[in-house]
């Protein structure tokens, strides 16, 4: 089966690696192609590598998503998470998720250090 969604993630980030490991386990039907931006050259994405590393990106049905919308696209490909991904298509829900994602981005450096320390 050909993957339905392509996800670009920061494989140099311990937090991101853990999260993607969980998503891989949940993606039993292999509907998602996971691309480690830290390792891949151009990573097959039409945007700059620095931008890929700064925000989460996914492509679903030829459309590129960023931030919370990218997470929602990934969730839609995983049966157990699909209802959350579908709910995130609502402009109100998507706006709430994006706001939460932006809060997470501000805390990401601290969380990365915490996860590096706990895995070392």
Secondary structure, 3 states (H helix, E strand, C coil): CCCCEEEEECCCCHHHHHHHHHHHHHCCCCCEEEEECCCCCCCCCCCCHHHHHHCCEEEECCEEEECHHHHHHHHHCCCCCHHHHHHCCCHHHHHHHHHHHHHHHHHHHHHHHHHHHHHC
